[in-house]
Amino acid sequence: MTSPTPGEVERAIDLAWERLEAGAAREVAAPLRALLARGVTDTGARADLQHLIGLACEELGDREGTTAAWLETLRLDTECDEVRELGATEFERIVGAALDELPAEVLERLRNVPVIADERPSAEMVADGTDPRVLGLFHGVPMPEMATLGPGSAGTIHLFARNIEAVSADEADLREQIRVTVLHETAHFFGFDEDGLRRLGLD
């Protein structure tokens, strides 16, 4: 059995995305697993294939399949890590600048919500259903629900530096992606769902 060529892998990835977007998730995982079984040599390509398998399994409600594929994606992505484009201090400075864009009354409501810059989601987060390539995550109780659920921790906003860098074309785009991700997760804290975020231009 010969290993697939880079062109064959690229075509398989493009087709998988087309099938997912067309609502044909059932047609995605099997051919990608067959391709992996032939011995894809590029680590990044293997990570892309596993991520797509996880997306398809998630769409089909296959929690076990999703978790297995996404934990492998996380492992492979970490294996590919190189020196970060921005150091941790500069990344955090840009996060702070993005937060400073928010109105004073919004910042007051966010006073007890830590904003944490992590490299990637943890294995525990992924095992709980978090996409290993998500840019950010609000974890906790959205503000509109606090009145009914009672006092307690408002939660945490996580930003995942490696994932944000991976979708950024250059440093200017990276800074914009950080800004949008901060605003996106802040909006989740205020109770906006994905449709609401799209209306705000933060999807």
N, C-alpha and C positions, 0 to 999 in steps of 0.2 A: 504494500500500500504506500503510495507516494504522498509526501506532505503537500498540502495545498499551496499554490503560489500566492504571493501577496495580492495579485489582481483578483484571484478567485475569492480570497478572504474579503477584499474590499467590496466585491459585487454581492457577496452573501450578506454583509453588513447593510448595504444599501437596500437590498431586497427585504431584509428583516424589518428595517424601519418603515418601508412602504407598507408591509403587511400589518404592522402595529397601528399605523395611522389609518389604515383601511378597516380596522376592527377585526383583523384575521389573526389574532394572537395564537390560535391553535396551530397555525402553520409555521410558527417561528422556531420553537425550541428544538424539535427533532432534527431538522437539517443543520442547525448550528452545533448541536451535540455531535452529530456525525462528522462535521468538519473538524471539531476539536479532537475527535478520536483518531483522525488521520495524522495528527501531530503538528499543529500550528506552532511554529518555532518562535515567532515574535511575541514577547511577553505582553506588550501593549495591545496587540491584536487579540490575544487570548482574553485579556481583561475586557475588551470591548464586546467580545462574543458572550462572555459570561454575564455581563451587564444586561445585554439584550435578552438573554435567556431569563434572567431575573425579572425584567419588565414584563415579558410574556407570561411568566408564571403568576406574577402579581395580578395581571389583568384577568387571569383565569381563576383567581382565588386559591392558588396552590401555594400555601404559606411555606411548606417544607421546601419545595423547589425554589421559591424566591430566596429564602434564607441561605440555602446551600450555594446558589449561584452568586448572590451578592457578597457573601463572606469570601468567596474565592476572588471576586472582583476586587474587594478591599485588599486582600493579600497581594494580588498581582499589581495593583496600582501602587501600593507601598513599595513593592520590589523595584518599580520603575522610577522611584523618586530621585530627583536630582537637586542641586542647590536651588533654593527658592529665589524667585525673581526679586521679591522684597523681603528684607529681614523682618523679624517679628516686631521690632520696635516701630519700623516705618508702617507696617501693616496696621498696627494698633493706632498709630497717629491718624491714618486715613479714616479708620473706623470712627475715631473721636470727632474728626472734621465732619463726617457724614451725620453723626448724631447732633452736632452743633447746628445743622441746617433745620432741625425740628423746632417748632414754636416752643416758647418757654413753658406753656401749660402742658404740652405733650411730654417734655423732658421731666417735668415735675411728677407726672404719672408714671414715668419710667424709672423713677428714682430707686426703687427697690428691685429692679429687673437687671441682673448682671448681664453684660454682653461679653461673651467669651470667644476668643479667637483660637480655634483648634486647627491642627493639621488636616484631619479628616474625621468623619464620624467614627466613634469607637466600635469595636466588634460587638459590644453589648447593644449599642444603638441599632446596628445593622440587624442583629438577631431579633430585635424588637420590631423590625419592619422598616427601618429608615434606609432609603436609597443611599448606597455608599458614595454616590457622586453628587448628592444634593449640595447646593451652595450654602444654605443656611437652614436653621431649624429653630422654631420657637417651641420650647418644651415647658408646659405648665398650664395654668388656668387663664384663658383670655379674660381681659378686664370686664366685659359685659356679664360674665358668669360669676364674678366674685361676690356680688350681692346675694345671690341665691346659694352659693356654696360656702359662704362664710369666710372669715379672714384666714390668712395663711400665706405661704410663699407664692408670689405671682408667677414664678417660673424663671426661665433663663433663655436668652437668645444666644445661639451658637452660630458662629461663622466658620466655614471650613476653607482655610487658606489655599490648600493644594487644589481643591476642586474649583475655586474661583479662578486661580491662575490657569487651570487647564482650559477654561472656556474663554480666556482673554487673548486677544490678538497681539497686543503690545502693552506697554506700561500705562498709556493713557486709558486704554480700554479696561485694563485691570483696575485702575482707580475708579472708573465708572461702575464696573461690576460690583466692587466693594460697596460703593454708595447705594446702588440699587438694592443689593442684598440686605443691607442694614435697614433700609426703608421697608422692604418687603416683609422682613421678619417682625419689625416694629408694628406694621399694619396687622399682622396675625395676632399680636398681643392685644390690639384694640378690637379684635373680633371679626376682621374681614376674612371671608373665605376666598377661594381662588377666583371665583367670578368677580367678586368685589375688587380684588387686586388687579384683575385685567382692566376693569373700568378705571382704575387709578393709574394704569400704565406701568404696574409693578409686577407683571407676570414673568 
